Every structure is written in structure tokens, then in C-alpha cells.
Amino acid sequence: MKARPWAVAATTAAIAIGAAIGGTVWRRRHRDPLSYTQRFRVQIPRPLITRGHLFEMLDPRPGERILEVGPGYGYYSLSVADRLGPKGKLDILDIQPRMLRHTLRSARRLRTRNLVAACGSVEALPYRDEVFDGAFLVTVLGEVNDPAAAMRELFRVIRPGGRLVVGETFADPDWVSPQSLHRLATAAGFRFESRTGPRLGYFSKFIRPPLGEMGLRYVKSAGKTV
């Protein structure tokens, strides 16, 4: 007895959906950085977390020093570096050297000279205290093994009054909800400023309060090299 075409199609669709859901659940239980061989995933269109929306929230200005964590293949990096101008600097940090090399090659092709790469973990940033005017990371936080430690490190390296912008999209298996992000950021000492976009794809902006607002909460760490 032959299977009916609609039944075969329905079964195939159910298997595909189940596999997709299973893959997403597995990814959310196993936090791992996106590998270089999977970089095509960060090259897909991002209708809700566009460069324009990032610029609106981050507001990169000429002469500033900004940190990007997890640049991928440089979707945001080169545009932000251009906004900072020749007197500014964009530091990019990734745990995978191949991702950094990919972005640096793109920067050389465009003759972008204010982009500096470092290989390392956001949970132990290789920078001194209070050196950045701002920092941003897009679809990265969910891949980090200890997001709370990452937030504390970002708080440490951003100067008082500086800003942190985090972008997330539900299309990413490691999606972090706005509520979870808010809890992590405020627990580290950041103050929520604003959010753009729906839950399915958004940027949230946080401020490291000026020294007068922080009181004795923040204690500087020592031993950083950059």
C-alpha cells in the first residue's frame, strides 16, 4: 500500500521541525561559541538587529575607544570602526583566532586602520579597568559559559558613564530574553537605559553609572595588561 503524498509531506515536515527544535534545545543546554565553519549563520540578513539600530543605541563617536565582543566575520565591526574615525579605536575580541583573522582581512581590504584584535574570553577580559567608552556584543552572550562573569568584566572595563549595548535575535539558538539580560546586567552594576525592537530581535542599552551613583559598590581589580 502506497503512502499518500500529503501524509509523507506531513511526516517529513514533522521530522524537520522536531530536528530543528531538538537542535535548538541542545544548543541552549550546551553553550559553545559558534565555530568558524558555521560562520554562514552570522551572514544571514538581520532585519531586527540592523547596523542602523546598533548605531542608534551605541552612538559611536569620533575619537572614542569601543570594544566589540564576538565580531564574527565583521558584520558590525567595519561600520563601527568607520564611525570612530582615525583618532578612535575599535577593539575586537573573540575566543577563536580564525574569526579575528577573517575580520582583519576585511579591514585591510577596506584600508581600515583603527581596528585592533585580541584573542581571549569575555569572562576574563585582557584589558585594564575603565578603558572603553562603550562596548557591544550581538548574539554572543548566550554562547558564554558564565554570562554573569562576562557582565562583571564588561562593567569593569567600561568607564563610568559609558554604555553597553547587547543585541539578541530569537533566530539564534542561544537567544537571551530581554528579562534575562536585564537581570544579568543590573546584577553586575549596570543601569538599564533603553531597548529597541520586539523580544524576537532587539538591542538593549545599559549605562555604567557615574562614580557618584555607584558609591562603594565597585572595587577596581589589578593585574590587567592592556
Backbone as JSON, one array per atom type, in Angstrom:
{
  "sequence": "MKARPWAVAATTAAIAIGAAIGGTVWRRRHRDPLSYTQRFRVQIPRPLITRGHLFEMLDPRPGERILEVGPGYGYYSLSVADRLGPKGKLDILDIQPRMLRHTLRSARRLRTRNLVAACGSVEALPYRDEVFDGAFLVTVLGEVNDPAAAMRELFRVIRPGGRLVVGETFADPDWVSPQSLHRLATAAGFRFESRTGPRLGYFSKFIRPPLGEMGLRYVKSAGKTV",
  "N": [[0.84, -1.2, 0.0], [0.64, 2.13, -0.97], [1.94, 5.1, 0.46], [0.11, 8.05, 1.13], [0.63, 11.14, -0.61], [0.27, 13.56, 0.86], [0.48, 12.66, 3.45], [3.1, 11.76, 3.57], [4.44, 14.19, 3.16], [3.59, 15.59, 5.44], [4.7, 14.03, 7.47], [7.42, 14.3, 6.9], [7.76, 17.06, 7.3], [7.14, 17.19, 10.02], [9.27, 15.75, 11.11], [11.41, 17.37, 10.36], [10.81, 19.76, 11.75], [10.88, 18.79, 14.34], [13.57, 18.04, 14.5], [14.78, 20.54, 14.23], [13.84, 21.87, 16.53], [14.88, 20.16, 18.47], [17.62, 20.52, 17.98], [17.91, 23.2, 18.65], [17.24, 23.14, 21.39], [19.32, 21.5, 22.31], [21.53, 23.12, 21.71], [21.02, 25.25, 23.41], [21.44, 24.1, 25.83], [24.04, 23.43, 25.77], [26.49, 25.45, 25.88], [28.4, 26.84, 23.53], [30.88, 28.55, 21.63], [30.11, 29.87, 18.39], [31.38, 28.08, 15.72], [34.09, 28.65, 13.38], [33.61, 27.37, 10.96], [30.9, 27.45, 10.84], [30.24, 30.0, 10.18], [28.56, 31.01, 8.27], [26.12, 31.28, 9.4], [26.06, 33.72, 10.72], [26.02, 35.41, 8.66], [23.59, 35.71, 7.55], [20.66, 37.69, 6.66], [19.71, 40.34, 8.94], [17.04, 41.45, 9.97], [15.88, 42.68, 12.25], [17.92, 43.36, 13.97], [19.67, 45.42, 12.96], [22.47, 47.24, 11.47], [21.89, 49.94, 11.54], [20.09, 50.15, 13.73], [21.83, 49.37, 15.74], [23.7, 51.5, 15.67], [22.01, 53.55, 16.48], [21.57, 52.91, 19.15], [24.14, 52.49, 20.3], [25.6, 54.73, 19.51], [28.25, 55.49, 18.38], [31.1, 57.59, 18.5], [33.39, 59.91, 16.92], [36.8, 59.46, 17.76], [36.44, 57.93, 20.04], [37.0, 54.99, 22.12], [36.01, 51.8, 21.58], [34.7, 48.59, 22.45], [34.16, 45.5, 20.9], [32.71, 42.42, 21.41], [33.05, 39.18, 20.22], [33.05, 39.4, 17.22], [32.45, 37.88, 14.98], [32.32, 37.57, 11.51], [32.68, 40.2, 11.07], [30.41, 41.78, 10.61], [29.23, 44.0, 11.93], [31.51, 45.3, 12.76], [33.27, 46.74, 10.93], [31.74, 48.9, 10.08], [31.26, 50.24, 12.49], [33.9, 50.87, 13.23], [34.48, 52.69, 11.21], [32.8, 54.8, 11.93], [34.1, 55.68, 14.2], [36.35, 56.96, 13.36], [39.7, 58.16, 12.39], [41.04, 58.86, 14.75], [39.86, 57.4, 16.68], [39.25, 54.09, 18.14], [38.51, 50.71, 17.54], [38.32, 47.92, 19.42], [38.39, 44.5, 18.93], [37.33, 41.42, 20.2], [37.67, 37.95, 20.37], [37.19, 34.48, 21.0], [38.08, 32.77, 19.16], [40.68, 32.54, 16.98], [40.52, 32.38, 14.16], [38.17, 33.69, 13.44], [38.84, 36.3, 14.09], [40.98, 36.76, 12.32], [39.63, 36.66, 9.89], [37.99, 38.96, 10.04], [39.98, 40.93, 10.24], [41.24, 40.67, 7.75], [39.21, 41.61, 6.08], [39.14, 44.24, 7.01], [41.65, 45.17, 6.18], [41.33, 45.1, 3.4], [39.55, 47.17, 3.07], [41.05, 49.22, 3.93], [40.93, 49.95, 6.6], [42.18, 51.18, 9.51], [41.95, 51.48, 12.22], [41.28, 49.36, 13.82], [41.68, 46.89, 16.2], [42.7, 43.7, 17.17], [42.16, 41.08, 19.59], [42.72, 37.95, 21.07], [40.75, 36.12, 23.22], [38.79, 35.56, 26.23], [35.55, 36.72, 27.12], [34.91, 36.43, 29.71], [37.18, 36.87, 31.11], [38.56, 39.44, 30.54], [41.25, 40.88, 28.69], [42.06, 43.54, 29.44], [42.73, 46.78, 30.91], [41.17, 48.41, 33.75], [38.29, 50.44, 33.16], [38.72, 51.48, 30.49], [37.28, 51.74, 28.16], [34.96, 53.6, 26.19], [32.57, 52.55, 25.47], [30.86, 49.42, 24.86], [29.91, 46.56, 22.9], [27.96, 43.66, 22.07], [26.67, 41.17, 19.99], [24.33, 38.68, 19.62], [25.91, 36.94, 21.17], [26.16, 36.59, 23.96], [24.65, 34.4, 24.87], [26.22, 32.24, 24.2], [28.2, 32.14, 26.02], [29.86, 30.6, 28.72], [29.7, 31.48, 31.39], [27.69, 33.84, 31.85], [27.21, 35.8, 33.82], [29.73, 36.36, 34.9], [30.88, 37.4, 32.59], [29.41, 39.78, 32.3], [30.21, 41.15, 34.58], [32.91, 41.58, 33.99], [32.7, 43.2, 31.71], [31.53, 45.43, 32.88], [33.66, 46.23, 34.43], [35.63, 47.09, 32.59], [34.5, 49.18, 31.18], [34.26, 52.67, 31.22], [33.1, 54.87, 33.9], [29.89, 56.14, 33.26], [29.94, 55.26, 30.7], [28.65, 53.13, 28.0], [26.86, 50.04, 27.43], [25.84, 47.88, 24.91], [23.67, 45.37, 23.95], [22.75, 42.93, 21.66], [20.17, 40.76, 20.53], [18.6, 37.96, 18.9], [15.76, 35.95, 18.23], [16.1, 34.05, 16.32], [18.55, 33.01, 16.73], [19.93, 30.15, 18.21], [20.98, 30.44, 20.74], [19.62, 32.44, 22.0], [18.99, 35.15, 24.21], [16.67, 36.28, 26.49], [15.02, 39.51, 26.88], [14.4, 39.96, 29.58], [16.06, 38.19, 31.01], [18.54, 39.19, 30.25], [18.38, 41.75, 31.35], [18.38, 41.15, 34.1], [20.94, 40.02, 34.41], [22.62, 42.15, 33.64], [21.97, 44.29, 35.4], [22.58, 43.1, 37.82], [25.3, 43.05, 37.65], [25.89, 45.67, 37.96], [25.19, 47.57, 36.08], [23.0, 50.13, 34.74], [19.8, 50.08, 33.41], [18.97, 51.54, 30.31], [17.57, 51.82, 27.74], [15.55, 50.15, 25.21], [15.33, 48.8, 21.94], [13.18, 47.5, 19.45], [11.28, 44.37, 19.14], [10.78, 41.5, 21.37], [11.65, 39.36, 19.85], [13.78, 40.23, 18.37], [16.13, 42.41, 19.28], [17.82, 45.33, 20.62], [19.38, 46.17, 23.63], [20.23, 48.78, 25.82], [22.59, 49.68, 28.24], [23.91, 51.54, 31.01], [26.96, 52.24, 32.6], [26.91, 53.43, 35.73], [27.83, 56.82, 36.65], [30.59, 57.68, 38.85], [29.66, 58.94, 41.17], [27.15, 57.82, 41.52], [27.59, 55.21, 42.05], [28.69, 54.69, 44.53], [30.25, 52.72, 46.93], [30.19, 50.32, 45.64], [31.69, 49.29, 43.55], [34.83, 47.85, 43.14], [38.05, 48.31, 42.09], [39.93, 46.1, 40.0], [43.11, 44.39, 39.74], [46.18, 43.86, 37.9], [45.78, 43.64, 35.12], [46.71, 43.84, 31.67], [46.5, 45.46, 29.38]],
  "CA": [[0.0, 0.0, 0.0], [1.43, 3.34, -1.08], [1.62, 6.2, 1.38], [-0.46, 9.21, 0.46], [1.61, 12.24, -0.69], [0.12, 14.54, 1.94], [0.95, 12.04, 4.69], [4.56, 11.78, 3.51], [4.86, 15.57, 3.36], [3.36, 15.96, 6.84], [5.69, 13.32, 8.29], [8.72, 14.93, 6.65], [7.75, 18.35, 7.96], [7.2, 16.97, 11.46], [10.63, 15.34, 11.44], [12.27, 18.54, 10.22], [10.53, 20.66, 12.85], [11.4, 18.15, 15.55], [15.03, 18.14, 14.49], [15.15, 21.93, 14.48], [13.6, 22.14, 17.95], [15.86, 19.4, 19.23], [18.91, 21.16, 17.83], [17.89, 24.44, 19.42], [17.31, 22.77, 22.81], [20.68, 21.03, 22.6], [22.43, 24.27, 21.69], [20.79, 26.09, 24.58], [21.96, 23.4, 27.0], [25.49, 23.29, 25.59], [26.96, 26.76, 25.46], [29.67, 26.79, 22.82], [30.99, 29.6, 20.63], [29.87, 29.49, 17.01], [32.67, 27.77, 15.11], [34.39, 29.37, 12.14], [32.99, 26.66, 9.84], [29.47, 27.78, 10.84], [30.13, 31.45, 10.09], [27.47, 31.39, 7.37], [24.95, 31.6, 10.21], [26.07, 35.14, 11.08], [25.97, 36.18, 7.42], [22.21, 35.83, 7.08], [20.09, 39.01, 6.93], [19.31, 40.58, 10.32], [16.08, 42.55, 9.8], [15.52, 43.35, 13.51], [19.13, 43.83, 14.67], [20.43, 46.0, 11.86], [23.53, 48.19, 11.82], [21.26, 51.21, 11.88], [19.59, 50.07, 15.1], [23.0, 49.37, 16.63], [24.22, 52.87, 15.73], [21.06, 54.34, 17.26], [21.73, 52.59, 20.58], [25.53, 52.64, 20.73], [26.02, 56.1, 19.21], [29.72, 55.6, 18.35], [31.51, 58.94, 18.15], [34.8, 60.02, 16.54], [37.78, 59.57, 18.83], [36.16, 57.04, 21.16], [37.5, 53.62, 22.1], [34.87, 50.9, 21.75], [35.01, 47.15, 22.45], [33.18, 44.54, 20.39], [32.98, 41.03, 21.8], [32.48, 38.23, 19.28], [32.72, 40.11, 15.98], [32.11, 37.01, 13.86], [33.09, 37.91, 10.31], [32.8, 41.66, 10.98], [29.18, 42.38, 10.1], [29.09, 45.32, 12.54], [32.82, 45.85, 13.12], [33.84, 47.7, 9.99], [30.91, 50.11, 10.09], [31.51, 50.95, 13.75], [35.25, 51.43, 13.14], [34.4, 53.86, 10.34], [32.17, 55.88, 12.7], [35.03, 56.16, 15.23], [37.32, 57.84, 12.71], [41.12, 57.81, 12.54], [41.52, 59.07, 16.12], [39.19, 56.44, 17.55], [39.74, 52.72, 18.02], [37.6, 49.6, 17.84], [38.95, 46.67, 19.83], [37.53, 43.33, 18.75], [37.8, 40.28, 20.98], [36.99, 36.69, 20.09], [37.92, 33.33, 21.53], [38.53, 31.99, 18.01], [41.59, 33.33, 16.14], [40.12, 32.4, 12.74], [37.17, 34.75, 13.29], [39.56, 37.57, 14.11], [41.74, 36.9, 11.07], [38.66, 36.95, 8.84], [37.61, 40.37, 10.15], [41.15, 41.76, 9.94], [41.42, 40.67, 6.29], [38.22, 42.54, 5.53], [39.57, 45.6, 7.36], [42.78, 45.54, 5.31], [40.8, 45.37, 2.05], [38.89, 48.47, 3.1], [42.04, 50.16, 4.47], [40.51, 50.35, 7.94], [43.4, 51.07, 10.3], [41.7, 51.73, 13.64], [40.69, 48.14, 14.36], [42.71, 46.11, 16.89], [42.14, 42.41, 17.57], [42.75, 40.33, 20.69], [42.11, 36.64, 21.27], [40.54, 35.9, 24.63], [37.44, 35.28, 26.7], [34.85, 37.85, 27.74], [34.85, 36.16, 31.15], [38.45, 37.33, 31.69], [38.99, 40.39, 29.51], [42.66, 41.27, 28.84], [42.16, 45.0, 29.38], [42.73, 47.49, 32.18], [39.88, 48.95, 34.2], [37.75, 51.73, 32.71], [39.44, 51.97, 29.31], [36.4, 51.84, 27.0], [33.8, 54.48, 26.24], [31.41, 51.71, 25.29], [31.09, 48.05, 24.38], [28.71, 45.92, 22.37], [28.04, 42.26, 21.63], [25.43, 40.81, 19.31], [24.13, 37.22, 19.58], [27.12, 36.35, 21.75], [26.06, 36.32, 25.39], [24.11, 33.06, 25.1], [27.25, 31.24, 23.97], [29.2, 32.26, 27.08], [29.63, 29.64, 29.8], [29.34, 32.18, 32.62], [27.26, 35.19, 31.45], [27.32, 36.74, 34.93], [31.13, 36.78, 34.93], [31.09, 38.26, 31.42], [28.84, 41.1, 32.59], [31.06, 41.82, 35.56], [34.11, 42.01, 33.29], [32.35, 44.34, 30.87], [31.35, 46.56, 33.79], [34.98, 46.65, 34.89], [36.46, 47.76, 31.57], [33.8, 50.36, 30.67], [34.43, 53.8, 32.13], [31.85, 55.39, 34.46], [29.14, 56.92, 32.28], [29.99, 54.57, 29.42], [27.45, 52.35, 27.71], [26.92, 48.67, 26.94], [24.7, 47.54, 24.06], [23.58, 43.93, 23.7], [21.75, 42.58, 20.66], [19.74, 39.36, 20.51], [17.51, 37.6, 17.99], [15.22, 34.62, 18.53], [16.6, 33.12, 15.31], [19.78, 32.42, 17.27], [19.62, 29.12, 19.21], [21.46, 30.87, 22.06], [18.88, 33.67, 22.31], [18.81, 35.58, 25.6], [15.48, 37.13, 26.56], [15.27, 40.83, 27.48], [14.31, 39.87, 31.03], [17.29, 37.55, 31.5], [19.62, 40.15, 30.04], [18.22, 42.83, 32.34], [18.82, 40.64, 35.4], [22.4, 39.86, 34.38], [23.29, 43.44, 33.55], [21.78, 45.07, 36.62], [23.31, 42.43, 38.9], [26.71, 43.43, 37.51], [26.04, 47.08, 38.32], [24.73, 48.46, 35.02], [21.67, 50.71, 34.82], [19.09, 49.96, 32.14], [18.69, 52.83, 29.67], [16.5, 51.73, 26.75], [15.53, 48.98, 24.34], [14.68, 48.99, 20.66], [12.79, 46.26, 18.82], [10.48, 43.42, 19.93], [11.52, 40.43, 22.04], [12.22, 38.44, 18.87], [15.01, 40.8, 17.85], [16.2, 43.68, 19.99], [19.03, 45.85, 21.24], [19.19, 46.81, 24.92], [21.34, 49.66, 26.19], [22.82, 49.86, 29.67], [24.92, 52.55, 31.35], [27.69, 52.09, 33.85], [26.65, 54.71, 36.41], [28.96, 57.65, 37.06], [31.13, 57.31, 40.16], [28.81, 59.46, 42.24], [25.97, 56.98, 41.69], [27.95, 53.83, 42.38], [29.09, 54.55, 45.91], [31.38, 51.82, 47.17], [29.86, 49.01, 45.09], [32.68, 48.81, 42.59], [36.21, 47.83, 43.58], [38.91, 48.06, 40.94], [40.78, 44.92, 40.04], [44.5, 44.69, 39.38], [46.89, 42.82, 37.16], [45.46, 43.59, 33.71], [47.91, 44.17, 30.92], [46.32, 46.29, 28.19]],
  "C": [[0.88, 1.25, 0.0], [0.97, 4.4, -0.09], [1.09, 7.38, 0.58], [0.55, 10.36, 0.49], [1.51, 13.21, 0.47], [0.64, 13.99, 3.26], [2.48, 12.04, 4.73], [5.09, 13.19, 3.78], [4.71, 15.98, 4.82], [4.39, 15.31, 7.75], [7.07, 13.95, 8.15], [8.83, 16.26, 7.37], [7.87, 18.19, 9.47], [8.6, 16.58, 11.91], [11.58, 16.53, 11.4], [12.08, 19.52, 11.38], [11.07, 20.09, 14.15], [12.9, 18.24, 15.64], [15.49, 19.55, 14.8], [14.98, 22.29, 15.95], [14.62, 21.42, 18.82], [17.24, 20.02, 19.17], [19.0, 22.43, 18.65], [18.0, 24.15, 20.91], [18.71, 22.32, 23.18], [21.65, 22.19, 22.67], [22.25, 25.12, 22.94], [21.26, 25.42, 25.87], [23.47, 23.24, 26.94], [26.03, 24.59, 25.02], [28.34, 26.63, 24.83], [29.71, 27.93, 21.83], [30.7, 29.04, 19.23], [31.21, 29.25, 16.32], [32.85, 28.52, 13.8], [33.71, 28.7, 10.95], [31.49, 26.93, 9.76], [29.23, 29.28, 10.65], [29.03, 31.92, 9.15], [26.23, 31.79, 8.16], [24.9, 33.08, 10.58], [26.06, 36.02, 9.84], [24.56, 36.33, 6.88], [21.67, 37.22, 7.4], [19.6, 39.14, 8.37], [18.3, 41.72, 10.34], [15.75, 43.3, 11.09], [16.73, 43.89, 14.27], [20.11, 44.36, 13.62], [21.57, 46.89, 12.38], [22.94, 49.53, 12.25], [20.73, 51.23, 13.31], [20.74, 50.05, 16.1], [23.55, 50.79, 16.78], [23.32, 53.76, 16.6], [21.29, 54.14, 18.76], [23.14, 52.88, 21.08], [26.04, 54.06, 20.57], [27.54, 56.25, 19.22], [30.15, 56.96, 17.82], [32.99, 58.99, 17.8], [35.7, 60.2, 17.75], [37.55, 58.64, 20.01], [36.88, 55.7, 21.0], [36.35, 52.7, 22.49], [35.35, 49.46, 21.69], [33.84, 46.39, 21.84], [33.6, 43.14, 20.78], [32.28, 40.1, 20.81], [32.1, 38.86, 17.96], [32.25, 39.2, 14.84], [32.95, 37.35, 12.66], [33.13, 39.42, 10.07], [31.58, 42.38, 10.47], [28.98, 43.81, 10.63], [30.43, 46.05, 12.65], [33.27, 46.98, 12.22], [33.05, 49.01, 9.95], [31.13, 50.92, 11.35], [32.89, 51.6, 13.72], [35.25, 52.69, 12.28], [33.8, 55.05, 11.1], [33.15, 56.48, 13.72], [36.12, 57.06, 14.65], [38.76, 57.47, 13.02], [41.66, 58.01, 13.95], [40.84, 58.16, 17.14], [39.75, 55.05, 17.36], [38.64, 51.74, 18.37], [38.45, 48.39, 18.19], [37.95, 45.54, 19.6], [38.15, 42.16, 19.49], [36.98, 39.05, 20.64], [37.85, 35.56, 20.64], [38.51, 32.48, 20.41], [39.42, 32.85, 17.09], [41.14, 33.42, 14.69], [39.06, 33.46, 12.48], [37.86, 36.11, 13.23], [40.32, 37.8, 12.81], [40.81, 37.25, 9.91], [38.28, 38.44, 8.85], [38.77, 41.28, 9.8], [41.45, 41.79, 8.44], [40.45, 41.63, 5.62], [38.61, 43.99, 5.81], [40.72, 46.05, 6.46], [42.3, 45.87, 3.9], [40.17, 46.75, 1.98], [39.79, 49.58, 3.64], [41.56, 50.77, 5.79], [41.67, 50.12, 8.89], [43.17, 51.26, 11.81], [41.02, 50.55, 14.32], [41.8, 47.27, 14.92], [42.09, 44.84, 17.44], [42.91, 41.8, 18.74], [41.99, 39.03, 20.84], [41.96, 36.41, 22.77], [39.07, 35.69, 24.95], [36.83, 36.52, 27.35], [34.73, 37.65, 29.25], [36.13, 36.56, 31.87], [39.09, 38.27, 30.68], [40.43, 40.85, 29.75], [42.9, 42.77, 28.74], [42.16, 45.59, 30.8], [41.32, 47.96, 32.53], [39.57, 50.26, 33.48], [38.46, 52.31, 31.49], [38.52, 52.21, 28.11], [35.26, 52.84, 27.24], [32.5, 53.7, 26.09], [31.81, 50.33, 24.81], [29.79, 47.5, 23.82], [28.99, 44.47, 22.01], [26.67, 41.87, 21.11], [25.38, 39.3, 19.12], [25.36, 36.48, 20.07], [26.9, 35.85, 23.17], [25.56, 34.9, 25.69], [25.1, 31.94, 24.88], [28.28, 31.19, 25.1], [28.86, 31.3, 28.21], [29.16, 30.31, 31.08], [28.94, 33.62, 32.27], [27.4, 36.22, 32.57], [28.75, 37.26, 35.05], [31.45, 37.7, 33.77], [30.58, 39.67, 31.68], [29.7, 41.85, 33.59], [32.34, 42.34, 34.91], [33.83, 43.21, 32.39], [32.14, 45.59, 31.72], [32.72, 47.12, 34.22], [35.72, 47.49, 33.85], [35.8, 48.99, 30.95], [33.92, 51.49, 31.7], [33.09, 54.22, 32.73], [31.17, 56.34, 33.47], [29.13, 56.29, 30.9], [28.8, 53.65, 29.23], [27.8, 50.95, 27.19], [25.67, 48.4, 26.13], [24.77, 46.05, 23.73], [22.45, 43.67, 22.72], [21.44, 41.1, 20.68], [18.63, 39.16, 19.49], [17.07, 36.18, 18.29], [15.65, 33.58, 17.5], [17.88, 32.44, 15.76], [19.41, 31.38, 18.32], [20.04, 29.51, 20.62], [20.8, 32.17, 22.52], [18.76, 33.91, 23.81], [17.63, 36.54, 25.65], [15.82, 38.48, 27.16], [15.26, 40.78, 29.0], [15.57, 39.25, 31.63], [18.47, 38.5, 31.37], [19.56, 41.26, 31.09], [18.73, 42.38, 33.71], [20.34, 40.54, 35.46], [23.11, 41.2, 34.43], [23.16, 44.24, 34.84], [22.49, 44.42, 37.81], [24.79, 42.78, 38.86], [26.96, 44.89, 37.86], [25.57, 48.06, 37.27], [23.32, 48.99, 35.32], [21.0, 50.62, 33.46], [18.73, 51.34, 31.62], [17.51, 52.74, 28.71], [16.61, 50.44, 25.96], [14.83, 49.34, 23.04], [14.36, 47.64, 20.05], [11.99, 45.36, 19.74], [11.38, 42.35, 20.57], [12.24, 39.53, 21.03], [13.52, 38.96, 18.25], [15.17, 42.21, 18.38], [17.64, 44.06, 20.33], [18.64, 46.47, 22.57], [20.45, 47.6, 25.26], [21.39, 49.83, 27.7], [23.94, 50.87, 29.87], [25.65, 52.09, 32.61], [27.56, 53.42, 34.58], [27.92, 55.5, 36.7], [29.37, 57.33, 38.49], [30.25, 57.78, 41.31], [27.6, 58.6, 42.53], [26.32, 55.6, 42.21], [28.31, 53.64, 43.85], [30.3, 53.64, 46.03], [31.17, 50.45, 46.56], [31.0, 48.43, 44.28], [34.09, 48.93, 43.16], [37.08, 47.47, 42.4], [39.72, 46.78, 41.13], [42.16, 45.3, 39.54], [45.04, 43.59, 38.49], [46.55, 42.72, 35.7], [46.57, 44.25, 32.91], [47.73, 45.17, 29.8], [45.77, 47.65, 28.57]]
}
